[in-house]
Amino acid sequence: MTSVENGAPPAIYVVSDATAETAERVLRAALIQFDDFTPKVRVFSLVRRDQEVEEILTRAAGAGALIVHTLVNPEQRALLEKRAKELGLETCDLIGQLMGRLASFLQAAPAGRPGLPRLNEEYFRRIEAVEFAVKHDDGQSSQGLFQADIVLVGLSRTSKTPLSTYLAQKGWKVANVPIVLGLPLPRELEAVDQARIFGLTIDVASLIRIRRARLKALNMPVDTDYARRDHVMRELDYARRIFDAHENWPVIDVSQKAIEETASILLRIMQERRAERDAAKAPLDGTSSTG
């Protein structure tokens, strides 16, 4: 029985013999199309031994999880599929079919070697950014806001965490701060470079729908204040007043937007601001630097 069928929050296990970045990105891109579900995604990277596969599948069976995998080694891939079938687990092979098609097209056999990214400066910068996003999620470690390239501010369920994670995978150090009705924002936020701060908002209907889905996934009553229209409208009004008081914060409406779309808008704004600053610093044409 899957986690969805037994009423528990849906669980998805990502299994890879490399970093699992590709599989997780593909999965999260697909999950954007399912607004009413917030599955628990667990990532297992560098899985190279049969014993590890067995242990992961045992855990997955207990959670009724879907297995999404990118195992390059054909023997290990076959083992996973065989054992998953025996345990009644559903699987999704993201790489096996593609390699089969490539082998046929190129008339060559795949090497079967797990691929690791080149451990260059960019790779380590992205790893550091992901760790930073985790440490500074949902208002944690507000003292570290000064180190952030981007600070996201918004109500609960306005995509702060998934957007932080997505941007972190591109190498940006992102912190996010929740807006809570009636509570002031951290004092440290006022001392941060205001050009790095972005507000996130959403329409009332979308926020209610997302919050009700979240409560349902947690087996909690959907008629709590968290998802009641009057309470949600008060929260949105409170957030709007905060944004109005900070005119330098661009506010992005995330309603009906994929994470990638919101990230693209945010990065475009940053690029435009950087271009404006660079233009302001540049000497005027025909003006001597020596006076």
C-alpha positions, -999 to 999 in steps of 0.1 A, spaced: 0 0 0 14 34 -9 16 63 15 -11 81 -4 -35 52 -1 -30 48 36 -36 84 43 0 93 52 18 122 35 31 108 2 67 97 3 92 96 -26 127 82 -23 153 94 -48 181 69 -52 213 76 -72 248 62 -75 261 98 -80 250 131 -64 213 126 -71 211 163 -82 197 154 -117 170 130 -103 159 154 -76 157 184 -101 136 163 -125 113 152 -97 108 186 -82 101 201 -117 74 175 -122 59 180 -87 52 216 -95 22 203 -115 7 188 -83 -3 218 -62 -24 198 -37 4 175 -26 35 181 -6 53 148 -6 82 139 18 112 136 -5 142 117 8 174 116 -13 199 88 -12 231 96 -31 263 77 -38 245 43 -35 270 18 -48 265 -14 -28 237 -40 -30 233 -39 7 226 -1 6 199 -8 -20 183 -34 2 183 -11 32 167 17 13 140 -5 -1 132 -18 33 127 17 45 107 26 14 84 -4 20 76 9 55 68 43 41 49 30 11 72 53 -10 76 57 -47 112 50 -58 127 74 -84 162 62 -93 192 70 -116 214 39 -111 238 35 -140 251 0 -131 228 -24 -149 231 -52 -123 223 -28 -94 194 -13 -114 180 -48 -120 183 -56 -83 164 -25 -73 136 -32 -98 134 -69 -88 133 -62 -50 109 -33 -54 85 -55 -73 87 -81 -45 80 -55 -19 51 -41 -39 68 -7 -45 64 14 -75 95 26 -93 105 52 -119 137 46 -138 149 80 -150 181 68 -168 178 31 -178 154 37 -207 174 66 -220 207 47 -219 190 18 -238 178 42 -265 213 58 -267 230 24 -269 207 15 -298 212 49 -315 249 51 -310 254 13 -316 276 12 -285 274 -3 -250 272 21 -220 303 20 -197 280 16 -166 302 39 -145 284 62 -120 291 97 -130 302 123 -105 304 160 -113 338 176 -117 349 188 -82 357 223 -93 352 257 -76 316 260 -89 306 226 -76 318 235 -41 302 269 -42 268 252 -50 273 228 -21 280 257 2 250 275 -10 227 245 -4 241 242 31 235 279 37 199 277 25 192 248 49 208 266 78 189 298 71 155 284 63 123 298 78 140 325 99 167 303 114 201 320 122 190 355 115 225 367 124 236 352 92 213 373 70 242 396 62 260 368 44 230 360 21 230 370 -16 192 369 -15 167 371 13 131 360 7 103 374 29 68 360 28 39 343 46 38 305 52 33 285 19 45 313 -4 72 290 -19 100 304 3 117 271 10 115 255 -25 126 288 -41 155 290 -17 165 255 -25 162 260 -63 184 292 -62 209 275 -39 214 248 -65 225 275 -88 250 288 -64 231 316 -46 232 319 -9 196 323 1 179 329 34 142 331 39 122 349 67 86 341 75 60 368 80 38 359 110 7 379 117 13 404 145 50 397 149 78 420 139 104 409 114 139 403 128 158 435 135 188 422 115 167 425 83 168 463 85 206 463 85 209 440 55 215 455 20 179 462 11 186 455 -26 190 418 -17 156 414 -2 125 402 -21 89 399 -9 68 370 -20 30 373 -21 1 352 -34 -36 355 -41 -60 345 -13 -76 316 -32 -43 300 -41 -30 304 -5 -61 288 10 -59 259 -15 -22 252 -8 -27 255 30 -57 232 30 -37 206 10 -9 209 35 -32 204 65 -49 174 47 -15 158 41 -7 162 78 -41 147 87 -51 179 104 -85 197 102 -87 220 72 -110 245 90 -82 258 113 -73 295 113 -43 286 91 -65 280 61 -96 300 70 -104 328 45 -108 356 70 -75 347 88 -56 343 55 -69 377 43 -56 393 75 -23 377 70 -21 389 34 -30 425 45 -4 424 72 22 413 47 11 440 22 16 467 49 51 453 55 60 454 18 45 489 15 68 501 43 98 487 23 96 503 -11 130 489 -21 118 453 -18 105 440 -51 74 419 -45 68 389 -67 34 373 -69 39 335 -69 3 327 -76 1 299 -103 38 303 -110 63 274 -112 94 278 -90 116 282 -121 94 311 -133 96 329 -100 134 324 -99 137 337 -134 118 369 -125 139 374 -93 172 369 -111 162 392 -139 154 420 -113 188 414 -97 205 416 -131 187 448 -140 196 464 -106 233 454 -111 233 469 -146 218 502 -132 245 503 -104 273 497 -129 259 524 -153 258 549 -124 294 541 -115 307 544 -150 322 579 -160 301 599 -185 313 598 -221 338 625 -229 345 632 -192 382 630 -182 390 609 -152 417 634 -143 394 664 -144 
